[in-house]
Amino acid sequence: MTPPHADAPTKGFAEAAPEEVLRGVREVVAGVLQRPVEDVGPDDPLEYGLEVDSMALIEINIALEQHFRVTMPDFIDPAGVTTGTVADLAAVVAARVNGGAANGRRP
């Protein structure tokens, strides 16, 4: 199954504001979960609040890589310390986007 937003055009994220990254992460998560973006808040826990299971997390990871044109670390556990909430996930993405090649930025 192709994750939602996989075909969406990706724009260059040379430097992205945290709000822009958060908005993109919320859109990706909402698309994968087939929910309105309004139902995906920054403080929502991925596992318990949004009921993200390991398969959905893989789909989110792939969709984030495609949307932001970065290489994301492999997330196995939705309740992981660094990715407990949507905002935590956005912080990981922002570090990849704004950190460039050293953090997995793809050309």
C-alpha positions in Angstrom: 0.0 0.0 0.0 1.4 3.4 -1.0 1.3 5.8 2.0 -0.9 8.9 1.5 1.1 11.9 0.5 3.7 9.6 -1.2 2.8 11.1 -4.5 2.5 14.6 -3.2 5.2 17.0 -4.6 7.9 17.5 -2.1 9.3 21.0 -1.8 12.8 21.7 -0.9 13.2 22.0 2.9 16.6 23.7 3.0 15.7 25.1 6.4 12.3 24.6 7.8 10.6 26.4 10.6 9.4 24.1 13.4 5.8 25.1 12.7 6.1 24.1 9.1 7.6 20.8 10.0 4.9 20.1 12.6 2.2 21.0 10.1 3.8 18.6 7.5 4.1 15.8 10.1 0.5 16.2 11.2 -0.6 16.0 7.6 1.4 12.9 7.0 0.3 11.2 10.1 -3.4 12.1 9.4 -3.0 10.8 5.9 -1.6 7.5 6.9 -4.3 7.1 9.6 -7.0 8.3 7.2 -8.2 10.9 9.7 -8.7 14.7 9.3 -5.6 16.6 10.2 -7.6 18.4 12.8 -7.8 15.1 14.7 -4.0 14.9 14.9 -2.7 17.3 17.6 0.9 18.0 18.5 0.5 16.6 22.0 -1.3 13.4 20.9 0.6 10.3 21.9 1.2 8.2 18.9 0.5 4.8 20.4 -2.2 5.5 23.0 -3.8 8.6 21.7 -3.8 7.9 18.0 -3.5 4.2 18.2 -0.5 4.0 15.9 0.7 0.4 15.7 4.0 -0.8 14.3 2.7 -1.2 10.8 1.3 2.3 10.7 4.5 3.6 12.2 6.4 2.1 9.3 4.0 3.7 6.8 4.4 7.1 8.6 8.2 6.7 8.5 8.2 6.1 4.8 5.7 8.9 4.1 7.8 11.3 6.2 10.9 10.4 4.2 9.2 11.0 1.0 7.5 14.2 2.1 10.5 15.8 3.6 13.2 14.1 1.4 15.2 12.9 4.4 16.2 9.5 5.7 14.5 8.8 8.9 15.8 6.5 11.7 13.9 3.2 11.9 11.2 3.5 14.5 10.0 0.2 15.8 8.1 1.1 19.0 5.3 3.7 18.8 5.8 4.4 22.5 9.5 5.1 22.0 11.0 7.8 24.2 12.0 10.1 21.3 8.8 9.7 19.4 6.1 9.5 22.0 3.9 12.3 20.6 3.3 13.9 17.2 5.5 16.9 18.4 8.3 14.5 19.4 8.2 13.0 15.9 8.2 16.5 14.4 11.3 17.4 16.4 13.1 14.3 14.9 12.0 15.3 11.4 13.1 18.9 12.0 16.5 17.8 13.2 16.9 15.7 10.0 15.6 18.5 7.7 17.6 21.3 9.3 20.7 19.2 10.0 21.4 18.4 6.4 23.4 15.4 5.2 24.8 14.8 8.6 21.4 13.8 9.8 20.2 11.9 6.8 19.2 14.7 4.4 18.9 13.4 0.8 19.9 15.6 -2.1 
